[in-house]
Amino acid sequence: MQHPEIRLDTDLLPQGPWIFGRQVPRQDTPADGALVAVLDWSGRFVGHGLYNGRSDIRVRLLDRGKRSALDQPRAFLQRRLASAMRLRKKLLRLPEVTDTWRLAHAEGDDLSGLIIDRLGPVYVCEHHALGFWNLREDIAWALGQLDPGVPVVHSIPKVARAQEGFPDDACEDNDVGEIRISEHGLAFPVTPGTGHKTGWFCDQRDNRRRVAELSAGKDVLDLFCNAGGFALHAARAGARSVMAVDLDEVALDRAQRAAQWNGLDITFRHQDAFDTLREARGQGRRPHVVILDPHKLVRGKAQLEQGRRKYADLNTLGFEVVAQGGLVATFSCSGAVDLPTFLGIVFQAARRAEREVRLLEVLGAGPDHPQRPDFTRSRYLKGALLAVD
């Protein structure tokens, strides 16, 4: 198959799979979303990728191998997804602890712009690249070859829809209704392809269990609780009390139903997390475990300074509220905030709160969210578990 060609303005190949607009000189360009062959300035073949003239990420490289690697896109996708599935099933053995896990982690699985989550009986494909949307039938075919009979749902994040120029009617009539998933023996209601991300935060699976292990006999405050993952795990682990707080009424309703399904006693509050923390400062009984897992507070460099202040204020309040000898588990899912920056914000917040802290663990996404050594941006989720005196 002959693909349109894109020539770079340099012979120096970029690290990672992203080629930006400034690296692609003006030339006759293919249609947005096209599968292209990439050449360096000297005309040597670099690899294949997905082109989009509307996006600053002009080309997302998929392969740096042979010119024939993408002659049959379906076969290529089947090979890539088969490799990803072997990692999750045979090496990580995730189906033994959950029926919900990430099958394809975009750049981490050499599929830049595509995320696929297995949510119970359904696959959800989250498209961050128009090119993968154009290949959605091939993706569904490849999944069907590897896992016959499993429905495939497609979703498009709002930011990607605007940046990549998806059709206005993309993903209409895509609702499969609510399903039940299982994680470490707990059941949760999920509507695939709706709400945050693909419908469930697979990345926090191991962190939920780790924090729960340290919550037995303690009072737990779970902020930005969403569907209740941290709260339910802590309650089952024997926490003395658990309060879960969120402003999203739909997510909070699901968390309440999950608690009922699992027979767990949790107090749920529909409130802004900052207000909850300010109220808690004046109370006599303070939580022993505080979990700070906010939504993405920084969506790009333009929001970096404002987002840093929000993270600083949030963590300062968390440290002020936690009981002496307690724990704070704090997270950031903002890709624009790297780990050293986030830890610096957290330590400064502890000083502002006049609390002594010890870093026990640095946390991140589960192993079904692999990272490529040449693409550190894929480490979007970062967290810290701290002992507070």
C-alpha positions as CSV (number, residue, x, y, z in Angstrom):
1,M,0.0,0.0,0.0
2,Q,1.4,3.4,-1.0
3,H,1.0,6.0,1.7
4,P,1.3,9.8,1.3
5,E,4.8,11.1,2.2
6,I,5.8,13.7,4.7
7,R,9.3,15.1,4.7
8,L,10.9,16.5,7.9
9,D,13.1,19.7,7.9
10,T,15.9,17.8,9.6
11,D,17.9,14.6,9.5
12,L,17.9,14.5,13.3
13,L,15.1,12.2,14.4
14,P,12.9,13.2,17.3
15,Q,12.9,11.3,20.5
16,G,9.5,9.7,21.2
17,P,6.6,9.4,18.8
18,W,5.6,13.1,18.5
19,I,6.6,15.2,15.5
20,F,5.5,18.8,15.9
21,G,4.3,21.3,13.3
22,R,7.6,23.3,13.4
23,Q,9.5,20.2,12.3
24,V,7.4,19.7,9.2
25,P,8.0,22.4,6.5
26,R,5.2,23.7,4.2
27,Q,4.5,21.2,1.5
28,D,1.7,19.4,-0.2
29,T,-0.1,17.8,2.7
30,P,-2.4,14.8,3.0
31,A,-5.8,14.8,4.5
32,D,-6.1,15.3,8.2
33,G,-6.1,11.9,9.9
34,A,-4.2,10.2,7.0
35,L,-1.7,7.4,7.5
36,V,1.6,8.7,6.1
37,A,5.2,7.6,5.4
38,V,7.7,9.9,7.1
39,L,11.0,10.8,5.5
40,D,13.9,12.8,6.9
41,W,15.3,15.9,5.0
42,S,17.6,13.7,3.0
43,G,14.7,11.6,1.8
44,R,15.5,8.5,4.0
45,F,12.5,6.6,5.3
46,V,11.9,7.2,9.0
47,G,8.6,5.3,9.7
48,H,4.8,5.5,9.5
49,G,2.5,7.8,11.4
50,L,-0.8,9.5,11.6
51,Y,-0.9,13.1,10.2
52,N,-3.1,16.0,11.3
53,G,-2.5,19.5,9.9
54,R,-4.8,21.0,12.5
55,S,-2.8,19.7,15.5
56,D,0.5,21.0,16.9
57,I,1.4,17.3,17.1
58,R,1.6,17.1,13.3
59,V,2.5,13.4,13.1
60,R,2.2,10.6,15.6
61,L,4.7,7.9,14.8
62,L,3.4,4.4,15.0
63,D,6.4,2.4,13.6
64,R,10.0,3.0,12.7
65,G,10.5,-0.3,10.9
66,K,10.1,-1.4,7.4
67,R,8.3,0.5,4.6
68,S,5.9,-2.5,4.4
69,A,5.0,-2.5,8.1
70,L,1.7,-0.6,7.5
71,D,0.8,-2.1,4.2
72,Q,-2.0,-3.9,6.0
73,P,-3.2,-1.6,8.9
74,R,-5.5,-4.3,10.3
75,A,-2.7,-6.8,10.6
76,F,-0.4,-4.2,12.1
77,L,-3.0,-3.3,14.7
78,Q,-3.7,-6.9,15.5
79,R,0.1,-7.5,16.2
80,R,0.4,-4.4,18.4
81,L,-2.7,-5.3,20.4
82,A,-1.8,-8.9,20.7
83,S,1.6,-7.8,22.2
84,A,-0.3,-5.5,24.6
85,M,-2.7,-8.2,25.6
86,R,0.1,-10.7,26.4
87,L,1.7,-8.2,28.7
88,R,-1.5,-7.7,30.7
89,K,-2.7,-11.3,30.8
90,K,0.3,-13.5,30.8
91,L,3.0,-11.3,32.5
92,L,0.9,-9.0,34.8
93,R,-1.9,-11.6,35.2
94,L,-4.4,-8.8,35.7
95,P,-7.6,-10.9,35.1
96,E,-6.8,-12.7,38.4
97,V,-7.5,-9.5,40.4
98,T,-9.8,-7.5,38.2
99,D,-11.9,-7.6,35.0
100,T,-11.0,-3.9,34.4
101,W,-7.6,-2.9,33.1
102,R,-5.9,-0.8,30.4
103,L,-5.1,-2.8,27.2
104,A,-3.4,-0.1,25.2
105,H,-1.7,2.9,26.8
106,A,-1.1,5.2,23.8
107,E,2.6,6.0,23.5
108,G,3.5,3.4,26.1
109,D,2.3,0.7,23.7
110,D,3.4,2.4,20.5
111,L,-0.1,3.5,19.6
112,S,0.2,7.2,20.1
113,G,-3.2,8.8,20.4
114,L,-5.2,5.6,21.3
115,I,-6.2,4.3,24.7
116,I,-8.2,1.1,25.1
117,D,-9.6,0.0,28.5
118,R,-11.2,-3.3,29.2
119,L,-14.1,-2.4,31.5
120,G,-15.8,-5.7,32.5
121,P,-17.6,-7.1,29.5
122,V,-16.8,-4.1,27.2
123,Y,-13.8,-2.5,25.4
124,V,-13.7,1.3,25.4
125,C,-11.5,3.0,22.8
126,E,-10.6,6.6,23.7
127,H,-9.5,8.5,20.6
128,H,-7.0,11.3,21.1
129,A,-6.0,11.2,17.4
130,L,-8.3,11.7,14.4
131,G,-6.2,9.1,12.5
132,F,-7.2,6.4,14.9
133,W,-10.9,7.4,14.7
134,N,-10.5,6.9,10.9
135,L,-9.2,3.4,11.7
136,R,-11.9,2.5,14.3
137,E,-13.3,-0.3,12.2
138,D,-9.9,-1.9,11.9
139,I,-9.3,-1.5,15.6
140,A,-12.7,-3.2,16.4
141,W,-11.8,-6.0,13.9
142,A,-8.4,-6.5,15.6
143,L,-10.0,-6.6,19.0
144,G,-12.6,-9.1,17.7
145,Q,-9.8,-11.4,16.5
146,L,-8.1,-11.4,19.9
147,D,-11.2,-11.4,22.1
148,P,-14.3,-12.5,20.1
149,G,-17.7,-11.3,21.0
150,V,-16.7,-8.4,23.2
151,P,-18.5,-5.1,22.4
152,V,-16.4,-2.1,21.5
153,V,-17.4,1.4,22.5
154,H,-15.7,4.6,21.2
155,S,-15.2,7.8,23.0
156,I,-13.6,11.2,22.3
157,P,-12.3,13.6,25.0
158,K,-13.6,17.2,24.5
159,V,-10.1,18.6,24.2
160,A,-9.1,16.1,21.5
161,R,-12.4,16.7,19.6
162,A,-11.5,20.4,19.3
163,Q,-7.8,20.1,18.7
164,E,-8.0,17.2,16.2
165,G,-11.1,18.3,14.3
166,F,-13.3,15.2,14.8
167,P,-16.6,15.1,13.0
168,D,-19.5,16.7,14.9
169,D,-21.5,13.5,15.0
170,A,-18.6,11.2,16.0
171,C,-19.5,8.8,18.8
172,E,-23.3,9.5,18.6
173,D,-25.5,6.5,19.5
174,N,-22.6,4.9,21.4
175,D,-24.2,4.1,24.8
176,V,-24.2,0.5,26.0
177,G,-25.7,1.4,29.3
178,E,-24.4,0.7,32.8
179,I,-22.3,-2.4,33.6
180,R,-20.8,-3.8,36.7
181,I,-17.0,-4.2,37.1
182,S,-14.9,-5.9,39.7
183,E,-11.6,-4.7,41.3
184,H,-9.9,-6.7,44.0
185,G,-13.2,-8.2,44.9
186,L,-15.2,-5.0,45.1
187,A,-18.1,-4.3,42.6
188,F,-18.6,-0.9,41.0
189,P,-21.2,0.5,38.5
190,V,-19.7,2.0,35.4
191,T,-21.1,3.4,32.1
192,P,-18.4,2.7,29.5
193,G,-17.4,5.7,27.4
194,T,-19.0,8.3,29.6
195,G,-17.9,10.6,32.4
196,H,-14.2,10.9,33.2
197,K,-11.7,9.2,30.9
198,T,-13.1,5.9,29.6
199,G,-15.6,5.6,32.5
200,W,-13.2,4.3,35.1
201,F,-9.8,5.2,36.5
202,C,-7.8,2.0,35.9
203,D,-4.6,3.8,36.7
204,Q,-5.3,4.1,40.5
205,R,-6.1,0.4,41.0
206,D,-2.9,-0.5,42.9
207,N,-2.8,2.8,44.8
208,R,-6.3,2.2,46.1
209,R,-5.3,-1.1,47.6
210,R,-2.0,0.3,49.0
211,V,-3.7,3.2,50.8
212,A,-6.4,0.8,52.1
213,E,-3.7,-1.4,53.7
214,L,-2.7,1.5,55.9
215,S,-6.2,2.6,56.7
216,A,-7.4,-0.1,59.1
217,G,-8.7,1.3,62.4
218,K,-8.3,4.9,61.1
219,D,-10.6,7.8,60.2
220,V,-10.3,8.4,56.4
221,L,-11.2,11.5,54.3
222,D,-11.3,10.8,50.6
223,L,-11.5,14.0,48.6
224,F,-12.4,14.1,44.9
225,C,-13.7,10.6,45.5
226,N,-15.4,10.2,42.1
227,A,-16.8,6.7,42.0
228,G,-15.5,5.8,45.5
229,G,-12.5,3.7,44.7
230,F,-10.3,4.8,47.5
231,A,-13.2,5.1,50.0
232,L,-14.6,1.6,49.4
233,H,-11.2,-0.1,49.6
234,A,-10.4,1.7,52.8
235,A,-13.8,0.8,54.4
236,R,-13.3,-2.9,53.4
237,A,-9.8,-2.9,54.9
238,G,-11.3,-2.0,58.3
239,A,-11.2,1.8,58.5
240,R,-12.9,3.1,61.6
241,S,-14.8,5.7,59.5
242,V,-14.7,6.9,55.9
243,M,-16.0,10.2,54.5
244,A,-16.0,10.5,50.7
245,V,-16.5,13.9,49.1
246,D,-17.1,15.0,45.5
247,L,-18.9,17.8,43.5
248,D,-19.9,15.5,40.7
249,E,-23.4,14.3,41.6
250,V,-23.5,11.5,39.0
251,A,-20.2,10.1,40.2
252,L,-21.2,10.4,43.9
253,D,-24.4,8.5,43.2
254,R,-22.4,5.7,41.7
255,A,-20.1,5.7,44.7
256,Q,-23.1,5.4,47.0
257,R,-24.6,2.5,45.1
258,A,-21.2,0.8,45.0
259,A,-21.0,1.1,48.8
260,Q,-24.5,-0.4,49.1
261,W,-23.7,-3.3,46.7
262,N,-20.6,-4.1,48.8
263,G,-22.3,-3.7,52.2
264,L,-19.9,-0.9,53.3
265,D,-20.6,2.0,55.7
266,I,-19.4,5.2,54.2
267,T,-20.5,8.8,54.6
268,F,-20.8,10.6,51.3
269,R,-20.9,14.4,51.0
270,H,-21.7,16.5,47.9
271,Q,-19.3,19.4,48.5
272,D,-16.2,21.2,47.1
273,A,-13.1,19.6,48.5
274,F,-11.5,22.9,49.5
275,D,-14.6,23.8,51.5
276,T,-14.5,20.4,53.2
277,L,-10.9,20.9,54.3
278,R,-11.5,24.5,55.5
279,E,-14.4,23.2,57.7
280,A,-12.3,20.3,59.0
281,R,-9.6,22.6,60.3
282,G,-11.9,23.8,63.1
283,Q,-13.1,20.4,64.1
284,G,-11.7,18.5,67.1
285,R,-11.6,15.0,65.5
286,R,-9.2,15.0,62.6
287,P,-8.8,12.3,60.0
288,H,-5.8,10.0,60.2
289,V,-5.7,9.4,56.4
290,V,-6.3,12.2,53.9
291,I,-6.5,11.3,50.2
292,L,-6.1,14.1,47.7
293,D,-6.9,12.9,44.2
294,P,-8.1,15.9,42.2
295,H,-9.1,16.1,38.5
296,K,-6.5,17.5,36.1
297,L,-5.7,21.0,37.4
298,V,-3.2,21.9,34.6
299,R,-4.3,21.1,31.1
300,G,-1.3,22.9,29.4
301,K,1.6,25.3,29.9
302,A,-0.7,28.3,29.8
303,Q,-2.4,27.0,33.0
304,L,0.8,25.9,34.7
305,E,1.2,28.8,37.2
306,Q,-2.5,28.8,38.2
307,G,-2.5,25.1,38.6
308,R,0.6,25.1,40.7
309,R,-1.1,27.5,43.1
310,K,-4.2,25.2,43.3
311,Y,-2.0,22.2,44.1
312,A,-0.2,24.2,46.7
313,D,-3.4,25.4,48.4
314,L,-5.0,21.9,48.3
315,N,-2.0,20.2,49.8
316,T,-1.5,22.9,52.4
317,L,-5.1,22.4,53.6
318,G,-4.6,18.6,53.6
319,F,-1.5,18.8,55.8
320,E,-3.3,21.3,58.1
321,V,-6.2,18.9,58.6
322,V,-4.6,15.5,59.0
323,A,-4.1,14.1,62.5
324,Q,-0.6,13.9,64.1
325,G,1.0,10.7,63.1
326,G,-1.4,10.4,60.1
327,L,-0.9,9.9,56.4
328,V,-1.5,12.0,53.3
329,A,-1.8,10.4,49.9
330,T,-1.7,13.1,47.3
331,F,-1.8,12.9,43.5
332,S,-1.6,14.8,40.3
333,C,-2.7,13.6,36.9
334,S,-1.6,16.8,35.1
335,G,1.0,15.7,32.5
336,A,2.4,19.3,32.4
337,V,3.5,19.0,36.0
338,D,6.4,16.6,36.2
339,L,7.3,14.5,39.3
340,P,10.1,16.8,40.7
341,T,7.8,19.8,40.3
342,F,4.9,18.1,42.0
343,L,7.0,16.8,44.9
344,G,8.4,20.3,45.3
345,I,4.9,21.7,45.6
346,V,4.0,19.1,48.2
347,F,7.0,19.7,50.4
348,Q,6.5,23.5,50.2
349,A,2.9,22.9,51.2
350,A,4.0,20.9,54.2
351,R,6.2,23.8,55.3
352,R,3.4,26.3,54.8
353,A,1.2,24.1,57.0
354,E,4.0,23.9,59.6
355,R,4.0,20.1,59.5
356,E,6.9,17.7,59.5
357,V,6.6,15.1,56.8
358,R,8.4,12.0,55.7
359,L,8.1,10.6,52.2
360,L,7.2,7.0,52.4
361,E,6.6,6.1,48.7
362,V,6.4,7.7,45.3
363,L,3.3,6.5,43.6
364,G,2.3,6.2,39.9
365,A,-0.1,4.5,37.5
366,G,-0.3,0.7,37.5
367,P,1.9,-1.4,35.3
368,D,-0.8,-1.7,32.7
369,H,0.1,2.0,32.0
370,P,3.7,1.3,30.7
371,Q,6.1,4.1,29.8
372,R,8.7,4.4,27.0
373,P,12.1,5.5,28.2
374,D,12.3,8.1,25.4
375,F,8.9,9.6,26.2
376,T,8.7,10.7,29.8
377,R,5.4,12.6,29.1
378,S,3.6,9.3,29.5
379,R,4.1,9.5,33.3
380,Y,1.1,11.7,33.7
381,L,0.0,10.2,37.1
382,K,2.2,10.9,40.0
383,G,1.6,10.6,43.7
384,A,3.2,10.7,47.1
385,L,2.5,8.9,50.3
386,L,3.6,10.9,53.3
387,A,3.7,10.4,57.1
388,V,2.8,13.6,58.9
389,D,3.8,14.6,62.4
